[in-house]
């Protein structure tokens, strides 16, 4: 019925959106350089519905009676997400989320396409959930305003945060955010602590509530750290196909370079950053990226905390690794250069490895193999293993609190907070 191709990979949607009668379905494709919405008829006819230099993030729902399709997009703000709609004839494209609203929006649209559960949050505001009538975005009732949590969060109002863009040596603009100490003094120099993910499965730079991890960031800022995060090329930001797929066959290579160049640019531009106190941490793919950072750029990063990571890409699952890297036998050099273990011998700074021994995603053998490599090169490091815990490290009494307090203690010991 229909075939889609890409020189890198094709993102398969979580579901196929069939139209009534099942004579046609909706499909997202990057065939023109942007992720756009297509109407595919069973007879083979393919019609482009959305047009322009922007990405359709995902399909949200259909209003069959009015022949409308709802989708997420943010043409000028890749850190945010809004609801749009367009007719199945490709006409009358318009934004449904009110123009005055910012942040990140999610809609669960009913089968008739008339109502939706609407969830909204921002970087500093926890989720607000209401029931809306999509026509006019009229609020029917508030389902959860998180008023008690908002009241408790009033303590962070004095802790400044902002989004920014930083330019790499190749002239690429990367999106980022940072949180500063409440008593920030630009005449002093502060430690810079990065939060990274950097892989094709997620963004960290979003105007969206980040839960307990975000609260930890605000705490770190309160005691004297500047906390920042940057999305490198290859993350699933709505910035075009080239942005997302330029990392094909070089996972861990180009992204680590982007992260390092962004960090160096910030150190050059902002004199209140202490180049002797630069750290990085991440979880899963972010753990791998943290290892790549401190191993590949040992003179830049003085500390890294890597959680539930992959040290050797040959140890990870095929549906992820081979999609983005190709087959191991066809890309041996890419797999080697993209694996942190290849550069473990370069370690100079402080490194804390954290892993659950029962991790069923990033298997514990990946940690053990890296440990052996570090030992072989006589590199001193710290390690915290959680017995039987899985990739989420949430099983067992007090695990999550112990995890964050351990990271905080390590950070304070080896990269002390405060302006100097």
C-alpha positions in Angstrom: 0.0 0.0 0.0 2.7 2.5 1.0 6.5 2.5 1.3 8.6 5.0 3.2 12.4 5.2 2.9 15.2 7.2 4.5 19.0 7.0 4.1 19.3 6.9 7.9 16.3 5.3 9.5 12.5 5.5 9.4 10.7 6.3 12.6 7.8 3.9 13.0 4.8 5.6 14.7 3.3 4.0 17.8 0.0 3.6 15.9 -1.5 4.0 12.5 -4.3 6.6 12.4 -7.0 5.1 10.2 -9.8 7.3 8.9 -13.4 6.1 9.1 -14.0 3.3 6.6 -10.3 2.4 6.7 -9.9 3.7 3.1 -7.0 5.9 4.1 -4.6 6.6 7.0 -2.3 9.3 8.3 1.5 9.0 8.2 4.4 11.1 9.4 7.4 11.2 7.0 10.6 13.3 6.7 10.9 12.8 3.0 11.1 16.5 2.3 13.6 17.3 5.1 10.9 18.0 7.7 8.5 15.7 9.5 5.2 16.3 7.9 1.7 14.9 7.9 0.6 12.8 4.9 -2.7 11.3 3.9 -2.2 7.9 2.3 -5.1 6.3 0.4 -5.3 2.5 0.1 -5.2 3.0 -3.7 -1.7 4.4 -3.4 -2.3 8.2 -3.6 -0.3 10.2 -1.1 -1.2 13.8 -0.2 1.0 16.2 1.8 -1.2 18.0 4.4 1.2 20.2 6.3 3.8 22.3 4.5 6.7 24.5 5.5 10.0 24.6 7.4 8.8 23.1 10.6 8.2 19.6 12.1 5.0 17.9 13.1 5.9 16.3 16.4 3.1 13.8 16.6 -0.5 13.1 15.7 -2.8 13.8 18.6 -6.2 12.8 17.3 -8.9 13.1 14.6 -12.3 14.8 14.4 -14.0 12.6 11.8 -17.3 14.6 11.6 -15.4 17.8 10.8 -12.6 16.1 8.7 -9.9 17.5 11.0 -6.7 16.1 12.2 -5.0 17.4 15.4 -1.2 17.4 15.8 1.6 18.8 17.9 4.0 21.3 16.6 6.1 24.3 17.7 7.4 26.0 14.5 9.5 28.7 16.2 10.2 27.3 19.7 11.8 23.8 19.8 11.6 23.7 23.6 7.8 23.9 23.7 4.8 22.0 22.3 1.4 23.2 21.2 -1.7 21.6 19.6 -2.6 22.5 16.0 -5.2 21.2 13.6 -5.7 21.1 9.8 -8.4 19.8 7.5 -7.9 16.5 5.7 -7.9 18.4 2.5 -4.7 20.2 3.7 -6.4 23.6 4.3 -7.1 25.9 7.3 -4.1 25.0 9.4 -4.4 26.8 12.8 -3.1 26.6 16.3 -5.6 25.3 18.9 -3.6 26.0 22.1 -4.3 29.6 23.0 -1.5 32.0 21.8 -0.9 33.4 25.2 -0.1 30.0 26.7 3.6 28.8 26.7 5.1 25.6 28.0 4.4 22.0 27.1 0.9 20.8 26.3 -0.5 17.3 26.0 -4.1 16.4 24.9 -6.0 13.1 25.2 -8.7 13.6 22.6 -11.9 11.6 22.7 -13.0 9.5 19.6 -15.4 12.2 18.5 -12.7 14.8 18.4 -14.8 17.3 20.5 -13.3 17.0 24.0 -9.8 16.5 25.5 -8.1 16.0 28.8 -5.5 18.8 28.6 -2.2 18.7 30.6 0.0 21.8 30.7 3.3 22.5 32.6 6.4 24.7 32.3 10.0 24.5 33.5 9.0 25.9 36.9 5.4 25.0 37.1 4.0 21.4 37.8 1.2 20.0 35.7 -2.2 21.6 35.5 -4.9 19.3 34.1 -8.3 20.4 32.8 -11.1 19.2 30.5 -11.5 21.4 27.5 -13.8 21.6 24.5 -11.4 21.8 21.6 -13.5 24.3 19.6 -12.4 27.5 21.2 -10.3 25.7 23.8 -13.1 26.3 26.3 -12.4 25.0 29.8 -15.2 22.8 31.1 -13.6 21.9 34.5 -10.3 21.8 36.4 -9.3 18.2 37.1 -6.0 18.8 39.0 -4.3 22.2 39.7 -1.6 20.8 42.0 -2.3 23.9 44.2 -0.7 22.3 47.3 2.5 21.4 45.4 2.6 24.9 43.8 2.4 26.4 47.3 5.3 24.2 48.5 7.3 25.2 45.5 7.1 28.9 46.3 10.5 28.5 47.8 12.1 28.2 44.4 10.7 31.6 43.2 13.9 33.3 44.2 16.1 30.8 42.3 16.6 32.3 38.7 16.5 30.1 35.6 16.4 30.8 31.9 16.7 29.3 28.4 19.5 30.3 26.1 21.2 29.3 22.8 24.9 28.7 22.5 26.9 28.5 19.2 29.4 25.7 18.5 32.6 26.1 16.4 30.6 24.9 13.3 28.1 27.7 13.8 25.3 25.4 15.1 23.0 26.9 17.7 22.2 24.6 20.5 19.3 25.1 22.9 20.0 25.1 26.6 18.8 26.1 30.1 20.5 27.0 33.3 19.6 27.6 36.9 21.6 30.0 39.0 22.1 30.4 42.8 19.6 32.7 44.4 22.5 34.9 45.7 24.3 34.9 42.4 27.1 37.4 42.2 28.6 37.9 38.6 31.9 39.1 40.2 32.5 35.5 41.5 33.2 32.2 39.7 30.8 29.3 40.2 31.0 25.6 39.5 29.1 24.5 36.4 27.3 21.1 36.5 25.7 19.8 33.3 22.8 17.4 33.0 23.0 15.5 29.8 21.1 12.9 27.7 22.0 13.7 24.2 20.7 10.6 22.4 17.8 10.2 19.8 15.4 9.0 22.4 14.8 12.2 24.3 15.3 15.9 24.9 16.4 17.5 28.2 15.9 21.2 27.1 12.1 21.5 27.3 9.9 24.1 28.9 8.2 21.3 30.8 8.1 20.2 34.5 10.9 17.8 35.4 9.7 16.3 38.6 12.0 15.2 41.4 15.1 15.6 39.3 14.3 19.2 38.6 13.8 19.8 42.3 17.3 18.4 42.9 18.6 20.9 40.4 17.0 23.8 42.3 18.5 22.5 45.5 22.0 22.3 43.9 21.6 25.9 42.7 20.5 27.0 46.2 23.7 25.6 47.7 25.9 27.3 45.1 26.0 25.5 41.7 25.1 26.7 38.3 23.2 23.8 36.8 22.7 23.6 33.0 21.6 21.3 30.2 22.1 21.5 26.5 20.5 19.5 23.6 23.1 18.5 21.0 22.3 17.5 17.4 20.7 14.1 17.2 18.1 14.7 20.0 14.5 14.5 18.8 14.0 18.3 18.8 11.6 19.7 16.1 14.5 21.3 14.2 14.3 19.3 11.0 15.5 15.9 9.7 19.1 17.0 9.2 19.3 18.0 12.9 18.0 14.6 14.1 19.7 12.2 11.6 23.1 13.7 11.2 24.2 11.4 14.0 23.5 8.3 12.0 26.3 5.7 12.5 28.1 8.0 15.0 26.1 7.8 18.2 28.3 9.1 21.1 30.8 10.8 18.7 29.1 13.9 17.3 27.0 14.5 20.4 29.9 14.4 22.7 31.7 16.9 20.5 28.7 19.2 20.4 28.4 19.1 24.2 32.1 19.9 24.7 32.1 22.7 22.3 29.0 24.2 23.9 30.6 23.9 27.3 33.8 25.6 26.0 31.7 28.4 24.5 29.9 29.0 27.8 33.2 29.2 29.6 34.5 31.7 27.2 31.4 33.9 27.2 30.5 33.9 30.9 33.4 34.9 33.2 31.4 33.9 36.3 32.0 30.2 35.4 34.9 28.4 37.1 36.7 26.3 34.4 38.3 24.3 37.2 34.9 23.1 38.5 33.0 21.7 35.5 31.0 18.5 36.0 28.5 16.4 34.1 26.0 13.7 34.9 23.4 11.6 33.1 21.3 8.5 33.2 21.1 5.6 30.7 22.2 7.2 27.4 23.0 10.3 29.5 25.3 8.1 31.6 27.1 7.0 28.4 27.3 10.6 27.3 28.8 11.6 30.6 31.5 8.9 30.3 32.2 10.0 26.7 32.6 13.6 28.0 35.1 12.9 30.7 37.0 10.3 28.8 37.2 12.2 25.5 37.6 15.7 26.9 39.5 15.0 30.2 40.9 18.6 30.4 37.4 20.1 30.2 35.3 18.0 32.6 36.7 17.6 36.1 33.9 15.3 37.4 31.3 12.9 36.0 28.5 10.8 37.5 27.3 8.1 35.1 24.2 6.1 36.0 22.9 2.9 34.3 25.0 3.4 31.3 26.3 1.5 28.2 30.1 1.4 28.1 30.3 -0.7 24.9 27.6 -0.2 22.2 28.0 -3.9 21.2 26.2 -4.8 24.5 23.0 -2.9 23.8 19.8 -4.1 22.1 19.4 -4.3 18.3 16.2 -2.3 17.9 17.9 0.8 19.3 21.6 0.4 18.5 21.3 -1.0 15.0 18.6 1.6 14.1 21.0 4.4 14.7 24.4 2.8 14.1 23.8 0.2 11.4 25.0 -3.4 11.8 28.2 -3.9 13.9 30.0 -5.7 11.0 29.2 -2.8 8.7 30.3 0.0 11.1 33.0 -1.5 13.3 34.9 1.9 13.6 31.7 3.7 14.5 30.8 1.2 17.3 34.4 1.5 18.6 34.7 5.3 18.6 31.2 5.7 19.9 31.8 3.5 23.0 33.1 5.2 26.1 35.2 2.2 27.1 37.4 2.9 24.1 38.7 6.1 25.8 38.6 5.0 29.4 42.4 5.2 29.6 42.2 9.0 29.3 40.4 9.5 32.6 41.9 12.4 34.7 39.0 13.7 36.8 36.7 12.3 39.4 34.3 9.6 38.2 31.4 8.0 40.1 29.8 4.9 38.4 26.2 4.0 39.6 24.4 0.9 38.4 21.7 -1.5 39.5 22.9 -5.1 39.3 19.5 -6.2 38.1 19.3 -3.6 35.2 17.3 -5.3 32.5 17.9 -2.5 30.0 21.5 -1.5 30.2 22.9 -4.8 31.6 25.3 -4.8 34.5 27.9 -6.5 32.4 28.5 -3.2 30.7 29.5 -1.7 34.0 31.7 -4.6 34.9 33.5 -4.4 31.6 34.2 -0.7 32.1 35.4 -1.3 35.7 37.9 -3.9 34.4 39.2 -1.5 31.7 39.7 1.3 34.3 41.5 -1.1 36.6 43.7 -2.2 33.7 44.8 1.4 33.2 45.2 2.1 36.9 42.5 4.7 36.9 41.0 5.7 40.3 37.2 5.9 40.4 34.3 5.5 42.7 31.4 3.0 42.3 28.0 2.4 43.8 26.1 -0.8 42.9 22.5 -1.2 44.0 21.8 -4.9 44.4 18.9 -6.2 42.3 17.7 -2.8 41.2 16.6 -2.3 37.6 17.2 0.5 35.2 15.0 2.9 37.1 16.8 2.4 40.4 13.5 2.7 42.3 13.1 -0.7 44.0 13.8 -1.2 47.6 13.3 0.9 50.7 14.9 4.4 50.6 16.7 3.7 47.3 15.9 6.9 45.5 16.7 9.2 48.4 20.0 7.3 49.0 20.9 7.7 45.3 20.4 11.5 45.2 22.1 12.1 48.6 25.0 10.0 47.4 25.4 12.0 44.3 25.1 15.2 46.2 27.8 14.2 48.7 30.1 13.1 45.9 29.6 16.4 44.1 30.1 18.5 47.2 33.3 16.6 48.1 35.0 16.7 44.7 33.6 19.9 43.2 32.6 22.1 46.1 29.7 24.6 45.6 29.7 28.4 45.9 31.1 31.4 44.3 34.8 32.3 44.7 
